[in-house]
């Protein structure tokens, strides 16, 4: 079941990427990317390595984080319900089979496309600064989200309003999706909403680069809003989770811009490498002299 669903996601996202890249990025930029990808990859290697390391850490902590949450985490489900009450149930007013299909596809297929497309689009630019900023922003989102998920234990509305959300809950209407989400998440990972924070991060970058990719900006905004609404419509997140996700996105975009503009990760890695070589020299030189 998981393999079949992954294949569906890969096919759907591949089609969306093909159409998007052709219509937004253009043949010339893609051709230049094929010629210069090695140099651009070399320039952005530290940012790529950081993101991969944090994603690996997330995967490890998905297995080990439960015990940490039980020991240090604070249960927040009742707090969230007390603060916002039945706010998410207002989205049930637009419930319909068509809405279920749209928001389910937005949450799964649209979300994957939204995260992957700008990575390729910004890598296709001659200057890699936005590419590196985006990767650092992704890394910050995942890293901070991981800390929050350990510290705050909360179940989403689907675990509270079981009867009220029967018609729109993602797993009831698309049970096969649960095989995929359980591979990347736990049902207590709701505060903040990373679907919201990462979608808002992409939308913010789309706004900042709208002069380069004017067609991408409205697509990113519409898709991001759809994903944010889908998290509440499908009963996965509270409104508070979404607000926290928006705040996290703003923080991560600002901090990534500051870090990339102020410090070059490549230069930092080079300095670390030089210090390591200097240390090795100081260690090996005395032994060589004694011999």
GUFI-509806 format. One line per 5 residues: number of its first residue (from 1); for each residue x, y, z of N, C-alpha, C. Coordinates in pm, whole numbers, plus 50000, padded with zeros to 5 digits. Last residue first. Example, Ala and Ser with C-alpha at 12.3 -4.5 7.8 and 13.67 -1.06 7.14 Angstrom:
% residues 2
2) 51285:49775:50708:51367:49894:50714:51290:50003:50787 | 51319:49431:50780:51230:49550:50780:51320:49670:50780
//
This chain:
% residues 291
291) 56137:51155:51582:56185:51042:51502:56314:51077:51429 | 56087:51405:51681:56144:51306:51770:56201:51186:51694 | 55969:51526:51463:56097:51577:51508:56167:51475:51598 | 55728:51386:51443:55822:51375:51332:55962:51419:51375 | 55608:51467:51676:55641:51326:51660:55741:51306:51549
286) 55573:51744:51626:55662:51697:51731:55703:51553:51717 | 55390:51727:51394:55525:51785:51386:55617:51739:51497 | 55136:51631:51459:55229:51543:51387:55371:51595:51386 | 55011:51841:51594:55019:51709:51656:55127:51624:51592 | 55022:52056:51428:55080:52071:51561:55097:51937:51631
281) 54882:51952:51210:55024:51987:51195:55092:51997:51331 | 54628:51926:51314:54700:51805:51273:54850:51832:51261 | 54568:52197:51345:54575:52111:51462:54653:51983:51430 | 54564:52278:51080:54661:52337:51171:54679:52249:51294 | 54345:52129:50988:54478:52104:50932:54588:52160:51024
276) 54144:52249:51142:54171:52105:51158:54310:52072:51106 | 54153:52508:51042:54185:52485:51183:54219:52338:51208 | 54069:52458:50780:54203:52511:50803:54246:52487:50947 | 53806:52374:50829:53900:52281:50766:54044:52327:50790 | 53698:52609:50931:53703:52489:51016:53806:52390:50961
271) 53721:52768:50703:53793:52805:50824:53807:52685:50918 | 53547:52631:50532:53688:52641:50496:53772:52677:50618 | 53305:52669:50663:53357:52534:50649:53506:52536:50614 | 53288:52948:50630:53297:52890:50765:53355:52749:50759 | 53263:52968:50353:53380:53026:50418:53399:52968:50558
266) 53017:52839:50321:53136:52785:50256:53262:52837:50323 | 52846:53008:50454:52870:52875:50509:52993:52810:50448 | 52907:53338:50510:52910:53237:50405:52939:53102:50469 | 52702:53569:50681:52809:53469:50682:52795:53374:50564 | 52507:53750:50598:52614:53792:50689:52733:53697:50685
261) 52330:53623:50427:52387:53753:50387:52508:53791:50472 | 52266:53395:50572:52330:53380:50440:52395:53511:50396 | 52152:53512:50805:52267:53422:50812:52341:53412:50679 | 51937:53667:50708:52044:53728:50788:52169:53641:50786 | 51783:53472:50582:51835:53585:50505:51952:53650:50577
256) 51721:53315:50803:51799:53257:50693:51860:53367:50607 | 51569:53494:50956:51696:53445:51008:51783:53385:50896 | 51345:53534:50790:51428:53647:50832:51566:53601:50877 | 51248:53272:50768:51285:53346:50648:51379:53462:50684 | 51195:53212:51039:51293:53134:50964:51339:53206:50838
251) 50994:53400:51109:51122:53397:51181:51229:53327:51098 | 50787:53331:50932:50844:53466:50931:50981:53471:50997 | 50741:53065:51017:50786:53094:50880:50852:53231:50872 | 50648:53104:51277:50773:53031:51255:50829:53059:51117 | 50407:53232:51224:50511:53303:51298:50647:53236:51277
246) 50274:53023:51092:50299:53149:51022:50410:53229:51091 | 50263:52836:51300:50336:52805:51178:50369:52930:51097 | 50095:52963:51479:50234:52939:51519:50320:52906:51397 | 49863:52952:51324:49920:53082:51360:50066:53067:51402 | 49831:52672:51319:49850:52746:51195:49913:52882:51222
241) 49787:52615:51586:49900:52553:51518:49934:52630:51390 | 49550:52750:51628:49670:52796:51699:49795:52738:51632 | 49371:52594:51488:49401:52728:51438:49527:52783:51502 | 49500:52258:51476:49422:52364:51537:49457:52497:51470 | 49514:52002:51220:49572:52106:51304:49467:52199:51362
236) 49346:51810:51104:49482:51772:51143:49543:51873:51240 | 49098:51838:50982:49104:51805:51124:49241:51769:51175 | 49070:51931:50729:49085:51786:50744:49100:51742:50890 | 49067:52205:50781:48949:52141:50720:48952:51990:50741 | 49327:52247:50869:49215:52263:50962:49090:52194:50910
231) 49480:52191:50646:49522:52135:50774:49411:52144:50879 | 49359:52340:50444:49340:52195:50445:49379:52134:50579 | 49454:52596:50488:49314:52567:50517:49291:52417:50529 | 49720:52552:50403:49691:52598:50539:49547:52567:50579 | 49678:52482:50135:49738:52386:50227:49709:52424:50372
226) 49571:52719:50033:49493:52595:50027:49546:52492:50126 | 49787:52890:50070:49663:52915:50143:49576:52789:50145 | 49966:52770:49887:49999:52779:50029:49875:52800:50113 | 49836:52807:49644:49859:52672:49692:49891:52672:49841 | 49837:53088:49628:49710:53013:49625:49728:52873:49682
221) 50117:53138:49635:50027:53194:49735:49897:53115:49743 | 50214:53002:49408:50263:52968:49542:50169:53017:49651 | 50078:53136:49203:50060:52992:49221:50099:52952:49363 | 50172:53401:49226:50030:53371:49253:50004:53221:49273 | 50464:53340:49177:50411:53405:49298:50263:53376:49322
216) 50517:53236:48924:50522:53147:49040:50455:53209:49163 | 50518:53440:48741:50409:53342:48735:50403:53255:48860 | 50755:53581:48796:50624:53643:48823:50508:53544:48821 | 51045:53534:48883:50943:53434:48850:50803:53490:48879 | 51170:53783:48919:51234:53679:48840:51134:53576:48792
211) 50994:53923:49076:51043:53988:48955:51111:53888:48862 | 50950:53760:49293:50843:53772:49194:50888:53842:49067 | 51098:53696:49514:51159:53670:49382:51057:53685:49269 | 50938:53752:49731:51067:53820:49721:51131:53804:49583 | 50725:53576:49686:50703:53721:49683:50834:53796:49661
206) 50856:53335:49724:50794:53362:49594:50766:53511:49577 | 50921:53355:49992:51029:53358:49893:50974:53387:49753 | 50658:53331:50088:50737:53452:50115:50852:53465:50017 | 50588:53074:50005:50512:53189:49955:50589:53319:49975 | 50770:52922:50157:50777:52920:50011:50705:53042:49952
201) 50671:52983:50414:50810:53013:50378:50826:53020:50226 | 50417:52878:50401:50431:53024:50413:50574:53067:50379 | 50490:52607:50391:50413:52667:50281:50427:52819:50283 | 50619:52581:50637:50696:52561:50514:50624:52618:50393 | 50405:52638:50813:50528:52717:50817:50609:52702:50689
196) 50204:52447:50744:50179:52592:50733:50309:52669:50724 | 50333:52209:50794:50270:52229:50663:50247:52379:50640 | 50394:52245:51058:50503:52259:50961:50449:52268:50819 | 50229:52396:51306:50201:52325:51182:50315:52349:51083 | 50418:52363:51620:50338:52434:51520:50311:52346:51397
191) 50195:52116:51693:50227:52256:51727:50377:52278:51717 | 50175:51847:51621:50081:51942:51562:50119:52087:51588 | 50250:51554:51668:50330:51662:51610:50240:51764:51541 | 50105:51340:51744:50119:51447:51843:50202:51563:51791 | 50118:51155:51543:49992:51228:51557:49995:51333:51667
186) 50426:51198:51358:50349:51135:51465:50224:51218:51489 | 50576:51138:51029:50521:51220:51136:50457:51134:51243 | 50653:50978:50821:50722:51106:50835:50675:51187:50954 | 50502:50752:50823:50644:50737:50793:50721:50865:50821 | 50246:50836:50856:50309:50773:50972:50458:50750:50950
181) 50187:50923:50598:50209:51022:50703:50276:50962:50826 | 50156:50677:50455:50261:50771:50421:50291:50866:50536 | 49942:50552:50571:50066:50476:50557:50183:50569:50528 | 49743:50742:50542:49798:50720:50675:49929:50641:50670 | 49651:50721:50288:49745:50830:50317:49812:50810:50452
176) 49457:50528:50284:49590:50489:50239:49695:50596:50271 | 49218:50653:50355:49291:50575:50457:49432:50537:50415 | 49062:50902:50292:49178:50851:50218:49264:50770:50314 | 48856:50942:50470:48826:50950:50327:48939:50896:50239 | 48986:50905:50713:48859:50837:50688:48827:50832:50539
171) 49209:51066:50700:49230:50923:50707:49102:50843:50686 | 49096:51328:50690:49179:51277:50582:49187:51125:50583 | 48760:51407:50765:48891:51364:50813:48968:51292:50702 | 48503:51476:50685:48617:51543:50619:48753:51493:50665 | 48308:51339:50822:48292:51355:50676:48418:51408:50609
166) 48385:51349:51093:48381:51220:51023:48379:51237:50872 | 48393:51556:51270:48482:51562:51154:48481:51435:51071 | 48220:51496:51479:48194:51615:51398:48275:51619:51269 | 48333:51269:51600:48206:51258:51530:48183:51375:51436 | 48580:51376:51703:48576:51254:51622:48449:51246:51540
161) 48733:51605:51803:48600:51612:51741:48581:51492:51648 | 48985:51495:51882:48893:51555:51980:48750:51556:51927 | 49134:51408:51675:49132:51322:51792:49037:51372:51901 | 49115:51615:51498:49058:51486:51456:49051:51387:51572 | 49261:51825:51613:49114:51823:51626:49052:51689:51589
156) 49565:51664:51743:49489:51752:51656:49339:51739:51676 | 49737:51665:52055:49665:51592:51952:49579:51690:51873 | 50058:51744:52180:49920:51785:52152:49863:51698:52041 | 50325:51833:52366:50251:51715:52324:50106:51756:52303 | 50611:52009:52332:50466:52027:52340:50395:51905:52281
151) 50878:51925:52305:50838:51998:52425:50687:52007:52443 | 50891:51797:52059:50936:51726:52179:50880:51792:52305 | 50800:51991:51890:50725:51865:51895:50767:51781:52016 | 50994:52189:51921:50858:52214:51968:50779:52084:51983 | 51211:52062:51794:51220:52098:51936:51080:52119:51994
146) 51111:52040:51532:51146:51921:51607:51151:51949:51757 | 51087:52309:51458:50967:52227:51470:50994:52102:51552 | 51355:52375:51439:51275:52437:51544:51147:52357:51566 | 51423:52210:51216:51496:52201:51343:51413:52257:51458 | 51247:52286:51009:51248:52148:51058:51313:52137:51196
141) 51313:52561:50986:51176:52516:51010:51174:52377:51072 | 51587:52548:50925:51542:52612:51049:51401:52568:51084 | 51578:52425:50672:51650:52362:50784:51602:52417:50917 | 51438:52616:50520:51383:52481:50539:51446:52416:50662 | 51632:52819:50536:51498:52840:50593:51428:52707:50617
136) 51839:52700:50392:51859:52732:50533:51725:52753:50603 | 51714:52686:50141:51757:52564:50208:51779:52587:50357 | 51675:52961:50087:51561:52870:50097:51598:52743:50173 | 51938:53056:50073:51846:53109:50175:51728:53014:50196 | 52027:52917:49849:52086:52889:49980:51998:52941:50093
131) 51863:53033:49654:51865:52888:49672:51918:52852:49810 | 51941:53295:49671:51803:53259:49710:51790:53109:49731 | 52210:53270:49578:52181:53322:49712:52040:53286:49759 | 52312:53194:49335:52257:53088:49421:52211:53140:49557 | 52260:53324:49016:52306:53352:49152:52235:53255:49248
126) 52120:53204:48808:52266:53213:48799:52328:53243:48935 | 51865:52963:48892:51911:53103:48879:52064:53107:48878 | 51813:52703:48948:51827:52738:48806:51868:52883:48786 | 51765:52698:49214:51893:52641:49169:51919:52678:49024 | 51510:52794:49210:51615:52884:49258:51754:52829:49226
121) 51376:52569:49100:51366:52700:49037:51478:52794:49080 | 51429:52363:49280:51480:52354:49143:51482:52492:49077 | 51302:52473:49503:51440:52426:49514:51503:52420:49375 | 51039:52520:49423:51130:52634:49439:51275:52593:49454 | 50944:52237:49405:50955:52326:49290:51051:52443:49313
116) 50926:52117:49660:51032:52077:49566:51052:52181:49456 | 50709:52229:49798:50841:52229:49859:50953:52202:49758 | 50493:52194:49624:50526:52329:49670:50666:52335:49730 | 50480:51914:49598:50516:51997:49483:50564:52135:49527 | 50393:51853:49858:50520:51801:49808:50570:51884:49689
111) 50144:51988:49857:50248:52022:49955:50384:51975:49907 | 49993:51863:49661:50028:52004:49647:50142:52044:49738 | 49965:51602:49767:50037:51625:49642:50083:51770:49628 | 49850:51662:50041:49949:51560:50007:50030:51599:49883 | 49685:51888:50049:49763:51851:50167:49876:51753:50132
106) 49559:51884:49801:49645:51997:49837:49739:51958:49950 | 49411:51651:49821:49517:51657:49721:49613:51772:49750 | 49237:51734:50027:49321:51616:50046:49438:51617:49947 | 49110:51950:49908:49197:51975:50022:49286:51854:50054 | 48970:51815:49695:49062:51927:49670:49160:51945:49785
101) 48812:51619:49822:48912:51579:49723:49017:51689:49704 | 48651:51780:49986:48734:51675:50044:48848:51637:49949 | 48518:51931:49794:48610:51998:49886:48704:51897:49951 | 48365:51726:49677:48461:51801:49595:48565:51871:49682 | 48205:51641:49890:48300:51548:49828:48407:51619:49746
96) 48213:51901:50140:48149:51836:50027:48249:51736:49970 | 48202:52171:50369:48230:52029:50344:48148:51975:50229 | 48176:52419:50458:48202:52407:50314:48230:52261:50276 | 48143:52386:50726:48032:52447:50653:48051:52436:50502 | 48374:52309:50841:48284:52202:50799:48163:52255:50722
91) 48499:52526:50937:48537:52485:50802:48448:52372:50750 | 48416:52538:51197:48356:52631:51101:48388:52593:50957 | 48574:52374:51344:48450:52316:51295:48379:52410:51197 | 48781:52523:51443:48806:52447:51320:48679:52387:51263 | 48665:52630:51682:48694:52715:51565:48708:52634:51436
86) 48576:52547:51930:48536:52472:51810:48561:52550:51681 | 48840:52665:52127:48710:52598:52123:48688:52520:51994 | 49072:52805:52178:49001:52830:52052:48869:52757:52038 | 49140:52747:52453:49166:52877:52391:49078:52901:52269 | 49070:52482:52500:49015:52588:52586:49029:52724:52521
81) 49225:52352:52311:49080:52345:52301:49014:52454:52384 | 49481:52406:52411:49442:52456:52280:49291:52457:52264 | 49462:52269:52657:49490:52413:52654:49445:52473:52521 | 49428:52006:52581:49319:52073:52652:49338:52224:52651 | 49685:51965:52458:49560:51949:52384:49445:52023:52451
76) 49933:51970:52582:49871:52098:52548:49735:52085:52479 | 50169:51844:52803:50047:51812:52731:49966:51940:52709 | 50513:51882:52760:50395:51933:52830:50272:51902:52745 | 50809:51669:52789:50703:51741:52719:50586:51781:52809 | 50997:51510:52915:51011:51655:52927:50893:51733:52868
71) 50911:51242:52886:50986:51283:53005:50985:51434:53026 | 50776:51223:52649:50710:51173:52770:50780:51221:52896 | 50972:51322:52478:50847:51395:52497:50777:51352:52625 | 51161:51117:52490:51197:51251:52537:51073:51334:52565 | 51016:50910:52375:51058:50897:52515:51097:51031:52573
66) 50984:51015:52115:50867:50986:52198:50904:50976:52346 | 51228:51034:51981:51169:51153:52042:51052:51126:52134 | 51319:50812:51848:51365:50833:51984:51293:50946:52057 | 51190:50823:51600:51195:50697:51672:51227:50719:51821 | 51222:51079:51530:51087:51024:51518:51078:50891:51591
61) 51489:51115:51543:51412:51158:51658:51267:51114:51649 | 51562:51023:51288:51609:50952:51407:51521:50986:51528 | 51440:51216:51128:51403:51075:51113:51443:50994:51236 | 51570:51446:51212:51426:51434:51229:51382:51289:51221 | 51828:51386:51124:51803:51398:51267:51654:51385:51297
56) 51783:51400:50849:51824:51273:50909:51798:51274:51059 | 51724:51672:50832:51622:51574:50793:51655:51436:50849 | 51972:51771:50910:51855:51796:50995:51741:51702:50959 | 52133:51685:50698:52164:51644:50835:52043:51661:50926 | 52017:51818:50481:52016:51671:50484:52042:51619:50625
51) 52075:52084:50554:51937:52039:50541:51928:51887:50549 | 52357:52078:50548:52286:52112:50671:52143:52062:50666 | 52409:52022:50279:52451:51927:50383:52377:51952:50514 | 52312:52255:50160:52250:52126:50128:52283:52024:50236 | 52491:52439:50266:52348:52454:50295:52273:52324:50267
46) 52736:52342:50157:52714:52347:50302:52566:52358:50340 | 52686:52360:49866:52704:52232:49936:52682:52240:50087 | 52671:52573:49699:52560:52556:49794:52574:52431:49880 | 52895:52548:49539:52874:52672:49614:52773:52654:49726 | 52846:52299:49425:52965:52317:49509:52948:52442:49597
41) 52622:52349:49274:52612:52253:49382:52729:52270:49479 | 52731:52521:49090:52626:52571:49179:52609:52479:49299 | 52909:52349:48962:52961:52467:49032:52857:52523:49128 | 52726:52157:48859:52834:52118:48949:52887:52237:49029 | 52552:52290:48688:52500:52236:48813:52611:52198:48911
36) 52586:52409:48441:52659:52466:48555:52621:52403:48688 | 52430:52275:48253:52570:52300:48224:52650:52338:48348 | 52178:52269:48363:52240:52141:48327:52390:52158:48300 | 52131:52543:48382:52147:52465:48504:52215:52331:48474 | 52093:52608:48117:52211:52661:48185:52238:52584:48315
31) 51847:52479:48080:51964:52439:47999:52093:52485:48065 | 51689:52627:48253:51709:52484:48278:51829:52430:48201 | 51694:52877:48131:51750:52861:48266:51778:52713:48295 | 51567:52811:47884:51703:52867:47887:51768:52846:48024 | 51307:52717:47942:51406:52627:47884:51548:52679:47898
26) 51147:52808:48257:51186:52828:48117:51301:52740:48073 | 50999:52845:48494:51144:52861:48491:51194:52886:48349 | 50722:52822:48412:50770:52926:48505:50919:52951:48490 | 50670:52616:48231:50594:52740:48223:50647:52854:48306 | 50850:52413:48297:50842:52461:48159:50775:52598:48152
21) 50797:52380:48568:50931:52420:48525:50930:52475:48383 | 50525:52298:48560:50568:52419:48629:50703:52469:48582 | 50529:52057:48417:50449:52170:48368:50499:52301:48429 | 50700:51910:48585:50730:51926:48441:50656:52046:48384 | 50569:51919:48831:50700:51981:48816:50733:52005:48669
16) 50336:51773:48773:50326:51913:48815:50459:51986:48797 | 50454:51524:48716:50375:51593:48613:50365:51741:48647 | 50569:51469:48964:50655:51479:48844:50583:51552:48732 | 50346:51447:49128:50438:51559:49148:50529:51577:49027 | 50233:51210:49021:50158:51335:49023:50251:51455:49036
11) 50443:51022:49059:50389:51048:48925:50319:51184:48921 | 50479:51033:49339:50590:51061:49247:50539:51097:49108 | 50226:50956:49431:50279:51088:49464:50390:51127:49367 | 50212:50694:49329:50112:50794:49289:50163:50936:49314 | 50425:50580:49470:50430:50586:49324:50331:50690:49271
6) 50326:50595:49728:50447:50671:49693:50459:50686:49542 | 50114:50414:49705:50087:50555:49731:50206:50642:49694 | 50256:50176:49660:50160:50222:49561:50130:50371:49578 | 50400:50156:49899:50471:50166:49771:50380:50221:49662 | 50192:50127:50085:50280:50244:50091:50352:50265:49959
1) 50082:49879:50000:50000:50000:50000:50086:50126:50000
//
